[in-house]
């Protein structure tokens, strides 16, 4: 599984599984905001943010921190199996475990 990374803030990366490419991230976010809150005054930004995160996750994207936190590192460490493995398989397993824990 390949991933596409986009820097969205100083602390987070947005990543996407390449096998699930449909709309670009801007379209996904715009549609989520439009669906979340149809009021013209007194917008509910928390509701919009939750809708955006849910839409991003449903589209195969994920928001993860730029630097792994202790839980992410622990998850990655626990994924490593003893024995002979291809480096790419180890990297993929560690990455997946860390993203799963760190994803918003």
Order of alpha helices (4+ residues) and beta strands (2+ residues): beta-beta-alpha-alpha-beta-alpha-alpha
